Amino acid sequence: MAFAALLTVLVLIHNLGGLLGAEVRSSIIGGKNAGRNDWPWITHLNLTDVEEKKEWRCGGSIIHEQWVLTSASCLTPVPNRIKSMVVVGAYQLKKAAVGYNGIENYMRHPDFKALSSGGYVNDIALVKMDVPIEKSEQVKLVRLPKAKETPGLSSDCWITGWGNIEKDKPLPGEETLQQLKVPIISNGVCKKKRPELTRGMMCAGGEEGEDACNGDYGGPLVCKEDGGFVQVGIMSYSDCGDTDRPGVYTKVSEYLQFIKQYGPPPEEASAEM
C-alpha cells in the first residue's frame, strides 16, 4: 500500500513534466520519433538517491519477466529502492505507461569503476522489479547475444531513449521516445580515439550531432539479426554529439556470465521480437 501511494504521487509528478528538483539528463542527440511499440523492451528508470537529494533518469531493457539490464553508472550514486521505479511500456512520457514497477533489488558489476578519463569499465548492472511484467505488444523481452558474439560493421543497429533533442534542449511536447540508427565502429579504429577501450567495450556512432547522451545511458544498443533484434550493447558514455568520437557501449556478449550469476540465466531471455 505504501509503494502504491508513492507510485501515484510519482506518476502525477512525472506527467507534469518530470520529478521535482530532478537532474533531467539529456537523451538521444539527433534522433527522430520512434514508432509506437517498435522497441517494446525499452524501460525508463526514475531514480532517487538514498539521501533523497538527487533524482535522475536512465534507460534499461527488459531481459526477463522480472529483470532489467542497465549500466552500473546509472546506479551511481546508490539509488533508494523505495523511492525509485522502472517504467515499462512507455512511449510518450507525458502520458500513462503500461506499468510503473518498484525495485526489489539491483546488482552492479563487482568490478565496475570510473576511469580518470571520464568513462567506466564493467559498466553493467541488473535491476529486479518487484513484480513480473505482463508481456503484450507494448511490453516484450529483448533477445541477448551469444557468448563472444560481435555485430558486423554493416549491421543495422539502433539506440533509443527520452530527453533532450540537443545538449541543452528538452524533448518537446509529449516527450515521445526517440530513435537513432548508429554505425558500429571496429575496436581497432575506435581505440585511436578512445584509448581506454577494453575487451568488454564496443563503439558505435561517431557522427557529430548524432549520439547518445546523459539519460540514455543504461539503454540498449540493438542490432537486427535473423529478422529480429539482439541487444549487443548498453549505453555507457559519450561526448553527446559534440565531437566525432564514437560513443562507448558495454559489450553484452562479454558479460553473459555476470547476467547468469546475478540475474536470470541468458537462455531465459525471450527470442521474441
N, C-alpha and C positions, 0 to 999 in steps of 0.2 A: 504494500500500500504506500509506503514511504517513497519508493522509487517511482511508482505510478504518479504520485502527486508531483514529484520533482520533474518527471518527464513532461507532464502537462505544461509546467512553467517553462521548461527549456524549449519546448516546441513553439510555444507562443512567442517567446523572445526571439527565437531563431527566425520565425516567419515575419517578424517585424523588422528584420534586417541584419540579424546576427547577434551573437551573445554580447551583453553589455560589457564594455571595457575590454572586449576581445582584441587580441592581436590578430587582425584579419590578414593572414598571409596570402600573397598573390598566387595566381593559378596559371593555367596554360597561356603562354605568350604566343600570339599569332594563330590561335585556334579558331575553329568555327563551331556553330551549334551542332551537337550530336543529334542523331535521330532517337526518338523515344524507344526504349527497350533494345537499342543497339549494343549497349555494354551493360548487361544485367548483373554482372558480378561486382561492379564498382560500388564502393562504400564511402561514406563521408563521415570522418571521425571528428566529433566535437569533444575537445579535451580541456580539462581544468587541472591545474597543479594541486598538490596536497595542501598547500597553504591558501588555496583559493584566491591567489593574487594574479594569476596569469591564465588566460584562455587562448586556445589556438585550434586551428583546423588542419587536418591531414587527409590523405587518401588511403585506401586499402582495397583489398579484393577478397571475395568470398571463395575459400578453397574447400569448404566443408560446411555442412548444415549449421555448425556452431563455431566455426573458426574463420578468422580474417587474417590475411597476410599483409604486413605493412613494413615500414622501416623502423629500426631501433631509434633512429634520430627523432622520429615522431613521438616516441615515448620518453623524450628527454626535454624538459625535466620530468620526473616521475609523475604520472597523472593520478588524480584522485578517482578511483574506480566508481565511487558512488555518484560523483558529480559529472562524470564523462559518459558518452554514449556513442553507439555505432548506428548510423542512419543507413538503412538498406532500401533499395527500390526508389531512390531519389532521382528526379530528373530536373525539376525546377525547384530550387531551394526555398523560394518564397511560397511554394505550395506544399501540401502534405505529401510525405513519402509513404511507402508501404509499411515500413516499420522503424521504430526507434528503440533499439535494444541496449540494455545495460551491459556493463563489462564485468564478467565474473573473475577473470584473471588475465594476465598477459606475461609474456616472456621475451625479453630482449636476448640477442645472441650473447653468450657469456664473454666472448672476446671482442665485442663491439667497443670501438673507441673513436674519438675525434682526432683528426690529424691537425698538425700545426698549419698545414696549407689551407685549412678550412673545410676539408672533406671528411669522410668517415671510412672505416674499414669494418667488415662484417655487419653492415647496416641492414639488418633484417630482424623482424620480431613477429610474434604471433599474439593475437588477441582472441580470447574465448568469450563469446557472447553469453549472456545469462540464460537465453532461451534459443532453441534452434530456429532457423528461418523456415518459412514455408515457401517452397520453390513455386515459381509462376513465370509468366512471360517477362515480368519486371524484375524478378529475383532468381538468379541462377548461379551455379558454381563455375569458376574458371578452371580450365584444364592446366595441369602443371607439366613441365617438360620432363623428358627422360634424363637420367644421370649423364652429365657431361655434354648434353645437347646444346648446340650453339646455332643461332639463326644465321642464314647466309646473308651476304651483303646486299642481295637484291630482294630480301624478304619484305613483305607487305606488313609494316609494323606501325602501331598507334599508341598514343598516350591520351588519357582523358582526365578531366578534373574541373573544379569550380574555382572561381575567384577573379582576380584582376585580368583583364584582357591586354593590358600593358602594365609595366612595372608599378606605376602609381595610379592606374585607372581601374576602378572596380568593375566587375562584371555587371552590366546594367540590367534593368527590367526585372524579370522573374528569376534571374541567375540560372540560366539554362546550362546544362552540362556541356563542356567544350571538348572538342577532339582535335588531334593534330597528328598527321602522318609524319613519321620521322625515319630517316635512313639509319641503318646500322653501320657503325664505323668499326673497322678492324682494330683490335687492341694495339697492333704494331703502329698503325697510323695515329691512334688516339694517344698513345704513350708519349709521343713527341710534344703534345700539348698538355697532357695530364701525366707527368712522370710518376705520380704516386700510385698509378694503376696497379692492381694486383689481379691474381687469377680469379678472385671472387667478384670482380667488377667487369662491366662492359660499357660501351659507349654508344650513344645514338644522338642524332641531331647534328648541330653544328652550324646551322643556317642562322645568321644574325637576325634577330627579331622573331625567331620561332624556337620555343624552348619550353621546358617545364620550369617551375619556379616554386618559391615557398608556398606551401599549401597543397601543391601537387605531390610533394614528397610523401612516400609511402604508397602511392598509387601504382597501378600496374602498367608495364610495357608489354603489350601483347602482339604476337605476330601470327599471321594467317598460315595455317598448315593443314593439309588434307581437308579443306573445306570448312575448317573451324579456326578458332583462335587458341593459342597457347601462351600462358604468361611466362615470358623469358626473363623479365627484369622487374625490379622495384625501383621507382624513382628515388634517388639518394641525394644528389646535389648537382647544382649547375650554376651558370652565370646569368640566368634569367634572360637569355637572348641578347645580352649586352655585348657579347663577343662572338667570335666564330669557333670558340672551343666547344666540343660536344658535351652534352650532359652525361653524368655518370650514373649508372644503374647497378644495383646489386644483381649479380647473375644467379638466378634462381636454381639452375641445374647444379650449381656447386654447393647448394645448401639443403638438398633433399634429406640428408641425414639429420640435420637440425630440425626440420619440419617433422620428421618421423619420430624423433626422440621427445620433442616437447609438445607436439600437437597431434593432429590426425595423420595416420600413415598416408604417404603420397597417393597410393592406389585407391584411397577412399575419395580423392578429389574427382569430381564429375568429368566425364568426357563430353557432356552435352554442351552445345554452343548457344 
